[in-house]
Amino acid sequence: MKHAWKKLLAAAVLPCLLAGCGALGGPESEVPSMDHLLGLTQEQRLEDYDYLVQTLGDSYLCMGVRDRDNPEDPSAAIFQAYREMIQESDSDEVFYSAVYSTLFRLGTYGHLWIVEPDMYRAYCEAYEDGGIQDREHWREVLTDPVTVRGYERLQTLLDAYGEEDGTVNSADSEEPAANLHTLLLPGGDVGYVKIDSFPAEYEDSYATDRAALTDFYRQAADCTDLIIDLTDNSGGSEVYWQQLLAAPLTDRPLSCTNYALLAESGCTHISGYLLKIEPNTVFGKRPPEALPGDDAAADFYLAAVEKLAALGYAQYEISNFARPGFESRHNRIYWDCGDYLGLGPAAHSCMGGKRFATPAGTAAFLAAPAVYEPQGECTAEDYIMLQLRLSRGLSLSALRARYGVSFSSEKLRFLQTLAEHGLAVFDGSVLRLTPRGMLVQNSILCELV
């Protein structure tokens, strides 16, 4: 049985769930109450709700995070409570309320919400006028006749809600809450901006925020520090932060020369990675304008290493910094080509120098949990690459003892050249890349392996 609810869930690659309404139920007929406006049978309601729960469990790893954060209110109990609510009532209205309440109770984990009819129409319009170019499968779901009919029924149900409440389109009569809040702190040296969500380009609030941010950046031009507060941000369009946050601040940066890190915040470990834009991704196909070039990115990296060191965060790996004693221990096992065992779907392991992985996907793993796919060996080349990621460097004696590999006289001269140019520190037995050397690690590896 294919319901619109299922079709929409199957295409839920948005950070949300599209809420459709059951199978087409034959010829149109008048219905006397809201109990059957969606045209669902009791069996369909339960089947669709179970499908929702299964989809969340299979596709949203954040459910596990949520349960760890809220042990007194586990998601399983929420699902069971609202399933019983649906089961005890032969009503489409109760079904819709149960789904809505389920997502509300789950909170902001996974950014789940129901796409209401107004937003559904906005998505359709955006595809029609070319506002969204990619994700063709969304268009197929949005325009499927079952989806269209489902949203017509959902609109009828919501209109009936309004009539019962004595309200008509209350969303149009209320001023929407501001999504963006800006402030120049006393003294004029610090700018503050709070963003509650990232609206899509075709939403009115996107244009409103763009104008407000442009004006704020102008006001904050003399600030030395900028705070961008994303606390409880519900997510949304990647275009928003690419075009309204990243691009303006790299194209026409504020006059700040450093970014403040709250040294007294209790933070003990920081991972900082340079952005790499991969081809054949949305970001790769539509990169923000005026992204920093390689030289500017290198300057950012070196400045971050310096500033973090001044604040007590020592660099112990190419992209990781920590206060003394708080270096990542489980990652060190990987960088040392040690033995580690991964459990669960798509888990990778290395035992006795041999790498292997379990099947990807929950269903495949459950069907064959003890099947391991060989992934090759941890070779001397792997060991050299991983050790040179670490600030402590590569021990030539350890390389020789473990793999029987020694560098030729030509390669040893190359190591001396690296040291002379400030890209490495080499004492004849251990090679350590400097931060500048880590920026060109791949080129160095090409000469060594």
C-alpha positions, 0 to 999 in steps of 0.5 A, a space after each residue: 500500500 503506497 500512501 503519500 505519507 510514505 512517498 514523502 518520507 521516502 524523499 525526506 532528504 530535507 532536514 525535516 519530514 514532509 507530512 502527506 496524507 494517506 492513499 487516494 480513497 476513490 471518488 470524492 465524497 462529503 465527510 461530515 466531520 474532521 475525523 475522516 477528512 484525510 481519507 485514512 483508515 485506521 490501518 493506514 494511520 497506524 501503518 503510516 505512523 509506524 513508518 515514520 518511527 522506523 524512518 526516524 530510527 533508521 535515518 536520524 542518528 540524532 535520536 540516539 543523541 537525544 535519548 542520551 541527553 534526555 534519559 527521563 523522556 526516551 523517544 521510544 516512550 514518546 512513540 508508544 504514547 502517540 501510537 496508542 493515542 492513534 490506536 484508541 481513536 478512529 480519527 484523522 484529526 487525532 492522527 495529525 495531532 499525534 504526528 505533530 505532537 511527536 515531532 514537537 516532543 522530539 525537540 530540535 534534534 534532527 530539525 524535524 518538522 511537518 511541512 504544512 500546506 503553505 510551505 509545500 506550495 512555496 516549495 512547488 513554486 520554487 521548483 516551478 520558477 527555477 529557484 531550486 535547481 538540484 534534488 530533482 527527486 524532490 520535484 517528483 515527490 512534490 508533484 506526485 498526484 497522491 501528494 497533491 491530493 494529500 495536501 488538498 485534504 490536509 488543507 481542508 483539515 487545517 481550514 476546519 481547525 480554523 473554523 472550530 477555533 473561530 480564526 481565519 488564517 491566523 498566520 496571515 494576521 500575525 506579524 512573524 517573529 524576527 529571525 535575526 537579532 543584531 546588537 553592537 555591544 557597549 564600547 562599539 568594539 564587539 558586534 553580536 548577531 543571533 540567527 534562529 534559522 536559515 530560511 531558503 532563498 525563496 522565503 520572504 525572511 531570506 530577503 529581510 535577513 539579507 538586508 538586515 545583515 548588510 546593514 549590520 555589517 556596515 555598522 560593525 565595520 569598526 568592530 574588533 570582534 564579531 559574535 555569531 550566535 547560533 544557539 538553538 538555531 533550527 537549521 535550514 538552507 545551506 545557501 543562507 550561511 554560504 551567501 549571508 555569513 561566509 561570503 560577506 565576511 571573507 569578501 569584505 571582512 570586518 576590521 577585526 584581526 582576531 577571533 576571541 576564544 573564551 579561554 575560561 569556558 572550560 573547553 579542553 579540546 578543539 578540532 579545526 579543519 580547513 574547508 575542502 570543497 569536493 566536486 560533484 557536491 552542492 557546495 562544489 557546484 554552487 560555491 559561495 562567491 569570494 571564498 578565500 584562495 589557497 594563500 588566504 586559507 593558509 594564513 587563516 590556518 597559521 593564525 589559528 595555530 598561533 592564537 590557540 597556542 597562546 591560549 593554551 591549546 597545543 597542536 598535537 595533530 594537523 587539525 586538533 588542539 588540546 590543553 595538556 592531558 586532553 588529547 584524543 586517545 581513540 584517534 591516537 590509536 588510528 594515527 598509530 596504526 594500532 588495533 581498534 574494533 568498530 561495531 555497528 553498520 559501516 563500522 571500520 576496524 583494524 586488527 593485526 595491521 589488516 583493515 576491514 568493515 561491516 556492511 553499510 546500512 542498518 538493514 544490511 548489517 542486521 542481515 549479516 552482522 558478522 560479515 566483514 569486508 576486507 579493506 586492505 592493510 595498514 602499510 608503511 605508506 599509511 604509517 608515514 602519512 598518519 605519523 606526519 599528521 602528528 606534531 610529535 612526528 615520524 620516528 625513523 627507527 620505529 618505521 624501520 622496526 615495524 615495516 623494515 623500511 628505511 629512507 634512502 640517502 636521497 630522501 634523507 637529503 630531502 628531509 634536511 631541505 625541508 628543515 632548512 626551509 622551515 617546513 620541518 624539524 629533523 634531528 636525524 631520527 625523528 621528522 616533525 612537520 611544522 604548521 607550515 609543513 603540515 599545509 603542504 603535507 601531501 606534496 611532502 608525502 609524494 616525495 617520501 612514499 
